[in-house]
Amino acid sequence: MRTSNHLIGLVNFLTFLASIPILGGGIWLSSRANNTDCLKFLQWPLIVIGVSIMVVSLAGFAGACYRNTFLMYLYLWVMFFIIAALIGFVIFAYAVTDKGSGRPVMNRVYSEYHLEDYSGWLEERVASQSYWSKISSCIRDSHVCGKMRRTYNRGIPEPVEVFNLRRLSPLESGCCKPPTECGYTYLNETVWNPGSGIVGSDPDCGRWSNYQQQLCYNCNSCKAGVLASLKKSWRKVSVINIVILIILVIMYMVAIAAFRHNKRIDNDEPYGETRMEKSQPSRIHF
């Protein structure tokens, strides 16, 4: 029985360690929500799941050390629901970030993003006017467009040929410059001259402004850039979550087997035999 308790304690310790990447992924998403992605609700379920696994694994560890049956039952039941919640969360994250990707642009290394390529619950939430005002304000305050500027000697901006070879992030491509089809002339990364007139039919062509507090923050391309950035972030975290989920399921099955072994020993049952297998149960003795 001591070996089983040690095994259960080891499983709970490993479960505690497995919660750290989940919690770390939630914290990383939270930092990006404040500085880059600007969507501040998707990371909280992940943080709650990570903290819950930590607390429950500590309860299971204590139950194994002190042979507390209640704590072990609590660990097994609560961990079952946590694993189910993590499975649902991974499926949800893939479902809401399934559609949409950048479109290649001729003679450009960077891609451009279009809101019509995205659909579903997340797209509707990001595109809603009430929610977008908060997101655009966050992007503006993060100075993501100001940070993309590059200058040479005496403050000369980089040539357009060099700019076209840059791998812009979805936010830089969608929020900090006008769409290529609009026909604007490049002056620097965030200043573009309409020249003889706008040639594109994209509504974002009329939304672009060289005013540095406006730029393309109200463009559909900026909303698509946010969705593309979220998809990239969430796919990275989801890969880690899937690996941790597989490890948690394996350790959970090991914990169940060890707990059942302990119960058999507590009931004085030989391995592989239960009391219901006795053909003539003995009378009750006081």
C-alpha positions as MATLAB code, in Angstrom:
seq = 'MRTSNHLIGLVNFLTFLASIPILGGGIWLSSRANNTDCLKFLQWPLIVIGVSIMVVSLAGFAGACYRNTFLMYLYLWVMFFIIAALIGFVIFAYAVTDKGSGRPVMNRVYSEYHLEDYSGWLEERVASQSYWSKISSCIRDSHVCGKMRRTYNRGIPEPVEVFNLRRLSPLESGCCKPPTECGYTYLNETVWNPGSGIVGSDPDCGRWSNYQQQLCYNCNSCKAGVLASLKKSWRKVSVINIVILIILVIMYMVAIAAFRHNKRIDNDEPYGETRMEKSQPSRIHF';
ca = [
       0.000    0.000    0.000;
       2.882    2.340    0.707;
       4.023    1.884   -2.893;
       0.544    2.829   -4.160;
       0.474    5.930   -1.968;
       3.890    6.922   -3.252;
       2.664    6.427   -6.815;
      -0.426    8.566   -6.208;
       1.734   11.241   -4.590;
       4.109   11.189   -7.568;
       1.190   11.443  -10.002;
      -0.182   14.470   -8.147;
       3.229   16.108   -8.095;
       3.554   15.606  -11.867;
       0.017   16.950  -12.282;
       1.060   20.053  -10.352;
       4.029   20.477  -12.707;
       1.750   19.976  -15.728;
      -0.442   22.864  -14.582;
       2.479   25.301  -14.876;
       2.549   25.386  -18.737;
      -1.246   25.853  -18.810;
      -1.073   28.728  -16.341;
       1.952   30.125  -18.174;
       0.068   30.031  -21.467;
      -2.822   31.956  -19.900;
      -0.452   34.561  -18.469;
       1.307   34.879  -21.843;
      -2.034   35.440  -23.577;
      -2.918   37.972  -20.891;
       0.284   39.912  -21.587;
      -0.493   39.888  -25.306;
      -4.060   40.998  -24.556;
      -2.647   44.074  -22.848;
      -0.011   44.867  -25.470;
      -0.683   43.176  -28.832;
      -3.868   41.171  -29.391;
      -5.999   43.499  -27.232;
      -8.684   40.885  -26.596;
      -8.995   40.539  -22.850;
     -11.346   37.670  -22.070;
     -10.140   34.502  -23.816;
      -7.140   34.022  -21.501;
      -9.117   33.880  -18.250;
     -10.610   30.378  -18.674;
      -7.085   29.059  -19.245;
      -5.758   30.780  -16.115;
      -8.674   29.436  -14.044;
      -8.075   25.883  -15.328;
      -4.350   26.120  -14.557;
      -4.925   27.377  -11.013;
      -7.631   24.733  -10.435;
      -5.269   21.929  -11.478;
      -2.642   23.279   -9.088;
      -5.043   23.384   -6.131;
      -6.595   19.982   -6.832;
      -3.216   18.302   -7.330;
      -2.082   19.640   -3.951;
      -5.260   18.231   -2.375;
      -4.580   14.863   -4.000;
      -0.960   14.954   -2.833;
      -2.095   15.605    0.732;
      -4.676   12.814    0.438;
      -1.989   10.360   -0.697;
       0.437   11.355    2.081;
      -2.114   11.169    4.895;
      -4.321    8.429    3.378;
      -7.292   10.776    3.436;
     -10.003    9.082    1.378;
     -12.131   12.238    1.129;
      -9.278   14.229   -0.430;
      -8.584   11.423   -2.875;
     -12.251   11.251   -3.925;
     -12.243   15.047   -4.247;
      -9.123   14.927   -6.407;
     -10.514   12.250   -8.741;
     -13.927   13.857   -9.216;
     -12.742   17.440   -9.600;
      -9.877   16.436  -11.905;
     -12.382   14.623  -14.127;
     -14.363   17.842  -14.615;
     -11.176   19.892  -15.088;
      -9.963   17.544  -17.845;
     -13.405   17.739  -19.476;
     -13.280   21.542  -19.274;
      -9.791   21.604  -20.813;
     -10.954   19.362  -23.669;
     -13.915   21.670  -24.288;
     -11.672   24.722  -24.141;
      -9.195   23.310  -26.691;
     -12.078   22.441  -29.053;
     -13.568   25.920  -28.567;
     -10.228   27.634  -29.255;
      -9.767   25.722  -32.513;
     -13.385   26.289  -33.554;
     -13.376   30.077  -33.100;
      -9.979   30.508  -34.830;
     -10.568   28.030  -37.635;
     -11.322   30.336  -40.558;
      -9.300   33.076  -42.169;
      -5.703   33.690  -43.177;
      -3.613   36.328  -44.890;
      -3.764   36.886  -48.635;
      -0.488   37.154  -50.576;
       0.205   40.463  -52.324;
       2.068   40.699  -55.615;
       5.659   41.904  -55.238;
       5.283   41.997  -51.446;
       6.630   39.651  -48.769;
       3.934   40.591  -46.260;
       0.323   39.439  -46.474;
      -2.852   41.487  -46.220;
      -5.981   40.589  -44.272;
      -9.665   40.892  -45.178;
     -12.539   40.736  -42.722;
     -14.761   38.802  -45.134;
     -12.333   35.859  -44.876;
     -13.349   35.400  -41.232;
     -16.682   34.403  -39.771;
     -18.243   33.046  -36.619;
     -18.636   34.115  -33.036;
     -15.174   35.653  -32.613;
     -15.417   37.690  -35.824;
     -18.819   39.067  -34.794;
     -17.497   40.007  -31.368;
     -14.381   41.743  -32.691;
     -16.285   43.546  -35.479;
     -19.032   44.867  -33.195;
     -18.751   48.641  -32.843;
     -19.004   48.680  -29.048;
     -16.224   46.128  -28.646;
     -14.040   47.425  -31.455;
     -13.778   50.866  -29.875;
     -12.003   49.270  -26.913;
      -9.766   47.101  -29.093;
      -8.741   49.970  -31.397;
      -7.969   52.145  -28.385;
      -5.780   49.362  -27.002;
      -3.914   49.012  -30.326;
      -3.381   52.759  -30.461;
      -2.031   52.834  -26.911;
       0.329   49.925  -27.630;
       2.123   52.086  -30.282;
       2.452   49.050  -32.549;
       2.530   51.288  -35.633;
       5.099   53.679  -34.208;
       7.420   50.773  -33.377;
       7.522   49.583  -36.993;
       9.258   52.718  -38.256;
      12.852   52.400  -39.458;
      15.120   55.243  -40.434;
      18.599   55.582  -41.915;
      21.140   58.352  -41.430;
      19.680   61.798  -40.754;
      16.220   60.354  -40.210;
      15.649   59.230  -43.806;
      12.885   56.551  -43.937;
      13.667   53.195  -45.484;
      12.958   52.948  -49.233;
       9.711   51.391  -50.425;
      11.676   48.515  -52.006;
      12.998   47.555  -48.562;
       9.587   48.034  -46.931;
       7.985   45.651  -49.436;
      10.417   42.935  -48.324;
       9.455   43.153  -44.661;
       7.401   40.421  -42.960;
       4.807   42.587  -41.274;
       2.729   41.241  -38.421;
      -1.048   41.027  -39.005;
      -1.575   44.179  -36.915;
       1.142   46.118  -38.750;
      -0.248   45.079  -42.133;
      -3.899   45.659  -41.280;
      -3.806   48.706  -39.000;
      -0.707   50.732  -39.900;
      -0.940   51.109  -43.687;
      -3.663   51.334  -46.348;
      -4.534   48.284  -48.489;
      -2.244   47.902  -51.506;
      -5.142   48.004  -53.982;
      -5.939   51.582  -52.919;
      -2.938   52.869  -54.896;
      -1.424   55.069  -52.176;
       2.184   56.167  -52.632;
       4.634   55.208  -49.888;
       6.362   58.049  -48.014;
       7.204   56.128  -44.862;
       5.698   53.223  -42.923;
       2.709   55.204  -41.620;
       2.465   58.105  -44.097;
       1.050   57.425  -47.549;
       0.180   59.908  -50.307;
      -3.095   59.325  -52.245;
      -1.420   60.826  -55.329;
      -3.803   61.406  -58.216;
      -6.664   59.659  -56.401;
      -7.836   56.435  -54.849;
      -8.088   53.639  -57.398;
      -9.305   50.699  -55.269;
     -12.891   49.781  -54.450;
     -12.080   48.622  -50.909;
     -14.045   50.746  -48.359;
     -10.868   50.876  -46.254;
      -9.325   53.143  -48.905;
     -11.554   55.965  -47.677;
     -10.966   55.144  -44.009;
      -7.202   55.556  -44.142;
      -5.759   58.731  -42.599;
      -2.180   59.977  -42.231;
      -3.179   61.332  -38.833;
      -1.068   59.153  -36.555;
      -3.842   58.673  -33.992;
      -6.201   57.349  -36.652;
      -4.267   55.607  -39.476;
      -6.356   52.508  -40.351;
      -7.605   51.752  -36.840;
     -11.207   51.905  -38.081;
     -10.541   49.732  -41.135;
     -11.910   46.254  -41.648;
      -8.342   45.201  -42.458;
      -7.345   46.142  -38.907;
     -10.134   43.990  -37.470;
      -8.976   41.129  -39.689;
      -5.410   41.714  -38.482;
      -6.558   41.346  -34.872;
      -8.326   38.073  -35.738;
      -5.220   36.770  -37.538;
      -3.014   37.711  -34.590;
      -5.390   35.966  -32.189;
      -5.413   32.846  -34.357;
      -1.623   32.722  -34.362;
      -1.399   33.164  -30.574;
      -4.144   30.679  -29.765;
      -2.770   27.989  -32.053;
       0.589   28.174  -30.262;
      -1.066   27.810  -26.854;
      -3.426   25.070  -28.071;
      -0.529   22.850  -29.155;
       0.895   23.031  -25.619;
      -2.557   22.418  -24.125;
      -3.084   19.277  -26.218;
       0.256   17.825  -25.095;
      -0.490   18.635  -21.435;
      -4.010   17.234  -21.819;
      -2.669   13.869  -23.005;
      -0.265   13.784  -20.048;
      -3.068   14.666  -17.606;
      -5.326   11.895  -18.927;
      -2.544    9.300  -18.589;
      -1.721   10.414  -15.047;
      -5.414   10.468  -14.145;
      -5.813    6.842  -15.254;
      -2.737    5.868  -13.233;
      -4.183    7.627  -10.168;
      -7.492    5.747  -10.542;
      -5.697    2.403  -10.791;
      -3.562    3.155   -7.714;
      -6.600    4.352   -5.741;
      -8.522    1.157   -6.550;
      -5.509   -0.894   -5.508;
      -5.486    0.895   -2.150;
      -9.198    0.171   -1.675;
      -8.648   -3.531   -2.349;
      -5.917   -3.618    0.285;
      -8.078   -1.714    2.791;
     -10.847   -4.296    2.234;
      -8.410   -7.222    2.703;
      -9.173   -8.445   -0.811;
      -6.625  -10.491   -2.757;
      -5.626   -8.927   -6.071;
      -8.159   -9.726   -8.796;
     -10.902  -10.874   -6.403;
     -13.767   -8.929   -4.892;
     -16.102   -9.809   -2.064;
     -19.019  -10.331   -4.427;
     -17.164  -13.341   -5.852;
     -17.562  -15.334   -2.600;
     -20.251  -17.996   -3.086;
     -21.311  -18.090    0.580;
     -20.812  -14.817    2.428;
     -20.132  -15.316    6.086;
     -22.597  -14.228    8.794;
     -22.085  -10.885   10.410;
     -20.229  -11.120   13.693;
     -20.365   -8.415   16.306;
];
